[in-house]
Amino acid sequence: MKEKGDRAGRWTIAGFMSGTSLDGIDMAVVETDGVDILSLGPTGYRPYSDEERQTLRAALCTWPGDDRAEAAARVVEAAHAELCEDLGEVDALGFHGQTLAHDPENRRTHQAGCGARLARATGRTVIWDFRSTDMEMGGQGAPLAPFYHWACARHVGAEGPVAFLNLGGVGNITWTDPRARAPDAPGACLAFDTGPANAPMDDLMHVRGLGAFDHEGALALSGRVSRDVVRAAMGARHFARMPPKSLDRNDFAGLLDVVAELSDTDALATLAAVCVAAVARGMVHMPAPPERVLVTGGGRRNEALMTGLRAALRCEVEAVEAVGLDGDYIEAQAFAYLAARVLAGLPTSAPGTTGVPAPVGGGRKSLP
C-alpha cells in the first residue's frame, strides 16, 4: 500500500456544509491526496440570521423553479461567499449547498445553491453537485460522508471496524473498516440513514416557541418517554428496508402530530427515544460489531441522546472528540475530501454507501 502523500496530487480544499438543522454553515480546510488525510486546517462558522432561516424553512420540500427555492439559493450563496471573505489560499471549494428536498425513489434531489455562481462570486474553483450522478446511476445519493469516515478511521489509527454516527437533522451511520485498501473497496464501508435525529426535536422547539433547539438535551432529560409512540414510530417502512437507504429531512415530520398532546418535556424525551431506537435498530445491519461508535453532529451534545445510546448499544459510545476529531466540522471536512476525490478522478460513492450498482464519481467543477 502506498504511504501518505505518495500519490499524483495533493490539494488544500475548503469544504462547506449547511445541514438540515438550518443553523448555519460550517467551513473546514483539509489537505488531502483524495485518499488519506494529510492535515486538518482551520475551521469557521457562519450562522444564519432569523430572517435567512425563515427563508430556508419556507423553501423546504421545494424543487428547482419554485420562487421559494430560488430565494433560498440566493441566501445560501451569499452566506457562503461571506464565509469565504477571510479564507486563505486554497485550491478549491467543496460546496454542498442546502438540501431542500431528497426523493431517492424518483432519483431526484435538490440542494439549493449554484456552484457556478459561487465560483464567480468568490473568484475560486468550486466543486459541487455531489449527489446527482449517484442518483442518476441508481444510488440513493446519500449519505456521502462515509468515504471520509474511512479516511478518519485511518487518520486516528483505528485497527478494526468502527462506526461513525452523525446526528444532524437526520441520523446516518457509517460502519467502516480502515484495513480495506480503499473506501470504495468491497467491505470497506456500509452506510445508511438510521432515521430521524434532531429535526423533529428542533421543529418541536420552533413550533412551540421554546427556542432553536433543546440545549444539551436538558428538557428531554426531564421528560418521560411515551413507549407507545416509540413503538409506533418503529413501525415505519424505512426500518424494514435493508441498507443502503436514505431519508428526506421531513420524512418523519408527522411525529410532531403524534406527540402533540404530550407536554414539552415528555414530547422531547419521546422524540429523543425515537432517535435512539432508530440507531439501535440500524445496528443489526453491521457486518461485524464495531469497536466503538463515534458520534458527530449536534446530537452528540444532547445528553438525552447520548445517555440513551450508551444504554441501548452493546459497544462503547463516545463523541468523536475522544479520538481527536472535531464533531462540529466532520461533514464540512467530508466535502473538502470529496472535492479532492473529484479532482483526482476517484469514486465518491459505492454500493455499500448509497446502493449505486458500482463505484461512481460525482461532482461538478466550476471555474471562477
Secondary structure, DSSP 8 states (H G I E B T S, - for coil): ---TT-SS--EEEEEEEE-TT-SEEEEEEEEE-SSSEEEEEEEEEEE--HHHHHHHHHHTT--TT-HHHHHHHHHHHHHHHHHTTT----SEEEEEEEEEEEEGGGTEEEEE--HHHHHHHHTS-EEE--SHHHHHTT-------HHHHHHHHHHTT--S-EEEEEESSEEEEEEE-TTSSSTTSTTSEEEEEEEE-HHHHHHHHHHTTS-SS-GGGHHHHTS---HHHHHHHTTSGGGGS-SS----TTTTTTHHHHTTTS-HHHHHHHHHHHHHHHHHHHGGG-SS--SEEEEESGGGG-HHHHHHHHHHSSSEEEEGGGGT--TTTHHHHHHHHHHHHHHHT--SB-HHHH--SS-B---EEE--
